[in-house]
Amino acid sequence: MFDCIVLIRLMRASCSDEMPVGVTEQALSRCLLVILPLLAIEQLIASLLIVPKHQPSYSRGASDTAMLGLRLYLVGIGIQEVIVVYTSALTVILHRSLTNREVEKNQTTTTDPSDQASKRWRSILHALLFSLGAISTRIFYRLVELSGFFTGYLLVLAHNEVFFYTFECLPVLTALGVWAMVDTEDLLGEQTLESTPVGDYRYYRVSRELVDTS
């Protein structure tokens, strides 16, 4: 969710009147506003169906209720993986668009380029790609682990905590931890409306000082 917010704010800050990624930030935010809450509700229902008394084990099979919950859970995280892949693709396209715009600006301007601004938006995009990759690893692990109850393969993933800590906990922690090393305060705060650190566009807040009283 946080990664999607960062991507939307980057699109809003750098592409106010363009669609370099093929979709506007308004359309993307509205779609995510609908899809993500529905996925959260679907995942909650699936988790309620997979209660301890219905969970499968070596001694007995799973109940129909638990298997239904597993199917719903797999569908939900499958959709999440699609969203992560799509978001990653948009991030790569946005990175290429901003890079090309920066090259064109440096070729046409006679002033020195702002290295600080360039490093800033690059670090944010790189952190976003890393975070999305870590989340994708976690989702892919869950898909393989839970699909084993239907295929009979790799059931060891569901019964060994080493895989859980390696492919679930560690990716989530790294996806969160990478943002602790990147400054996104201005991007997510009110200063984004005043000036953007990337691209050529700037936004100014209307104030009384800007009104010509002469």
C-alpha positions as CSV (number, residue, x, y, z in Angstrom):
1,M,0.0,0.0,0.0
2,F,2.8,2.4,0.9
3,D,4.6,1.6,-2.3
4,C,1.5,2.4,-4.3
5,I,1.2,5.8,-2.5
6,V,4.8,6.6,-3.2
7,L,4.4,5.8,-6.9
8,I,1.2,7.9,-7.1
9,R,2.8,10.9,-5.5
10,L,5.8,10.6,-7.8
11,M,3.5,10.5,-10.8
12,R,1.6,13.5,-9.4
13,A,4.8,15.5,-8.8
14,S,6.5,14.8,-12.1
15,C,3.7,14.2,-14.6
16,S,1.0,16.7,-14.0
17,D,-0.2,17.0,-17.6
18,E,1.4,14.0,-19.2
19,M,0.9,10.2,-19.2
20,P,4.4,8.8,-19.6
21,V,3.3,5.5,-18.0
22,G,0.0,5.2,-20.0
23,V,-2.3,6.0,-17.0
24,T,-2.9,9.1,-15.0
25,E,-2.3,9.1,-11.2
26,Q,-6.0,9.9,-10.7
27,A,-7.1,6.7,-12.5
28,L,-4.5,4.6,-10.8
29,S,-5.4,5.9,-7.3
30,R,-9.1,5.4,-7.9
31,C,-8.5,1.8,-9.0
32,L,-6.3,1.0,-6.0
33,L,-8.8,2.7,-3.7
34,V,-11.4,0.1,-4.9
35,I,-9.2,-3.0,-5.3
36,L,-7.1,-2.9,-2.2
37,P,-10.0,-2.7,0.4
38,L,-11.8,-5.4,-1.5
39,L,-8.7,-7.6,-1.3
40,A,-8.4,-6.9,2.4
41,I,-12.0,-8.0,3.0
42,E,-11.4,-11.1,0.8
43,Q,-8.3,-12.0,2.7
44,L,-10.1,-11.6,6.1
45,I,-12.9,-13.9,5.0
46,A,-10.3,-16.5,3.8
47,S,-8.4,-16.3,7.1
48,L,-11.6,-16.8,9.1
49,L,-12.3,-20.0,7.1
50,I,-8.8,-21.3,7.8
51,V,-9.3,-21.7,11.5
52,P,-7.0,-24.0,13.5
53,K,-9.6,-26.8,13.7
54,H,-9.8,-26.9,9.9
55,Q,-6.1,-26.7,9.1
56,P,-4.6,-29.7,7.3
57,S,-2.0,-31.9,8.9
58,Y,-0.1,-35.2,8.1
59,S,-2.6,-37.3,10.2
60,R,-5.7,-36.0,8.6
61,G,-6.8,-34.1,5.6
62,A,-8.2,-30.6,5.6
63,S,-11.9,-29.9,5.7
64,D,-13.8,-28.5,2.8
65,T,-14.1,-25.2,4.7
66,A,-10.3,-24.9,5.1
67,M,-9.7,-25.8,1.4
68,L,-12.2,-23.1,0.4
69,G,-10.4,-20.6,2.6
70,L,-7.1,-21.6,1.0
71,R,-8.5,-21.1,-2.5
72,L,-9.8,-17.7,-1.6
73,Y,-6.5,-16.8,0.0
74,L,-4.5,-18.0,-3.1
75,V,-6.8,-15.9,-5.3
76,G,-6.3,-12.8,-3.2
77,I,-2.5,-13.0,-3.1
78,G,-2.4,-13.9,-6.8
79,I,-4.2,-10.6,-7.5
80,Q,-1.8,-8.9,-5.1
81,E,1.1,-10.3,-7.2
82,V,-0.4,-8.9,-10.4
83,I,-0.7,-5.5,-8.7
84,V,2.9,-5.6,-7.6
85,V,4.1,-6.6,-11.1
86,Y,2.0,-3.9,-12.7
87,T,3.3,-1.3,-10.2
88,S,6.9,-2.4,-10.8
89,A,6.4,-2.0,-14.5
90,L,5.0,1.5,-14.0
91,T,8.0,2.4,-11.8
92,V,10.4,1.2,-14.5
93,I,8.6,3.2,-17.2
94,L,8.5,6.3,-14.9
95,H,12.2,5.9,-14.2
96,R,13.0,5.9,-18.0
97,S,10.7,8.8,-18.6
98,L,12.3,11.0,-15.9
99,T,15.8,10.0,-17.1
100,N,15.0,11.0,-20.7
101,R,13.5,14.2,-19.5
102,E,16.6,15.0,-17.4
103,V,18.9,14.3,-20.3
104,E,16.9,16.6,-22.6
105,K,16.9,19.3,-20.0
106,N,20.6,19.1,-19.5
107,Q,21.2,19.3,-23.2
108,T,19.0,22.5,-23.7
109,T,19.9,24.4,-20.5
110,T,23.0,26.4,-19.9
111,T,22.9,26.1,-16.2
112,D,24.4,23.3,-14.1
113,P,22.0,20.4,-13.5
114,S,20.7,19.9,-10.0
115,D,22.6,16.8,-8.8
116,Q,20.8,16.7,-5.5
117,A,17.3,16.6,-7.0
118,S,18.4,13.9,-9.5
119,K,19.9,11.7,-6.7
120,R,16.8,12.2,-4.7
121,W,14.2,11.0,-7.2
122,R,16.6,8.2,-8.3
123,S,17.0,7.0,-4.7
124,I,13.2,7.0,-4.2
125,L,12.6,5.0,-7.4
126,H,15.3,2.5,-6.6
127,A,14.0,2.0,-3.1
128,L,10.5,1.6,-4.5
129,L,11.7,-1.1,-6.9
130,F,13.6,-2.9,-4.1
131,S,10.6,-2.8,-1.9
132,L,8.3,-4.2,-4.6
133,G,10.8,-6.9,-5.3
134,A,10.9,-8.0,-1.7
135,I,7.1,-8.0,-1.5
136,S,6.9,-10.0,-4.7
137,T,9.3,-12.6,-3.2
138,R,7.0,-12.9,-0.1
139,I,3.9,-13.4,-2.3
140,F,5.5,-15.9,-4.6
141,Y,6.6,-17.9,-1.6
142,R,3.1,-17.9,-0.2
143,L,1.7,-19.0,-3.6
144,V,4.1,-22.0,-3.8
145,E,3.7,-22.9,-0.1
146,L,-0.1,-23.0,-0.1
147,S,-0.5,-24.5,-3.5
148,G,1.3,-27.6,-2.2
149,F,-1.9,-28.6,-0.3
150,F,-3.6,-29.0,-3.7
151,T,-0.7,-30.4,-5.7
152,G,1.0,-32.4,-3.0
153,Y,4.4,-30.9,-3.9
154,L,6.8,-28.9,-1.6
155,L,4.7,-29.5,1.5
156,V,8.0,-29.0,3.5
157,L,7.6,-25.3,2.9
158,A,4.5,-25.3,5.1
159,H,6.0,-27.3,7.9
160,N,9.4,-25.8,8.3
161,E,9.8,-22.4,10.0
162,V,13.1,-21.7,8.4
163,F,11.4,-21.1,5.0
164,F,8.8,-18.9,6.7
165,Y,11.4,-16.6,8.3
166,T,13.5,-16.5,5.2
167,F,10.9,-15.9,2.5
168,E,8.1,-14.2,4.5
169,C,9.5,-12.3,7.4
170,L,12.8,-11.2,6.0
171,P,11.4,-9.8,2.7
172,V,8.7,-7.9,4.6
173,L,11.3,-6.4,7.0
174,T,13.6,-5.4,4.2
175,A,10.7,-3.9,2.2
176,L,9.9,-1.7,5.3
177,G,13.5,-1.0,6.3
178,V,14.6,0.3,2.9
179,W,12.3,3.3,3.4
180,A,14.0,4.2,6.7
181,M,17.1,5.1,4.6
182,V,15.3,7.2,2.0
183,D,13.9,10.6,2.7
184,T,10.2,10.7,1.5
185,E,9.0,13.4,3.9
186,D,8.6,16.1,1.2
187,L,7.2,13.7,-1.3
188,L,4.4,12.6,1.1
189,G,3.9,15.9,2.8
190,E,2.5,19.3,2.0
191,Q,5.7,20.5,0.3
192,T,4.9,18.3,-2.7
193,L,2.2,20.8,-3.6
194,E,4.6,23.7,-3.5
195,S,7.6,22.3,-5.4
196,T,8.5,19.0,-6.8
197,P,12.0,17.5,-6.6
198,V,11.8,15.8,-10.0
199,G,11.0,16.9,-13.6
200,D,10.5,20.4,-14.9
201,Y,7.1,21.1,-13.3
202,R,6.6,23.2,-10.2
203,Y,3.5,23.9,-8.1
204,Y,2.9,27.1,-6.2
205,R,0.4,27.5,-3.4
206,V,-1.9,30.5,-3.9
207,S,-1.4,33.1,-1.1
208,R,-2.2,36.7,-0.5
209,E,1.4,37.7,-1.1
210,L,1.0,36.6,-4.8
211,V,-2.0,38.9,-5.4
212,D,-1.1,42.1,-7.3
213,T,-2.8,44.9,-5.4
214,S,-1.5,47.7,-7.6
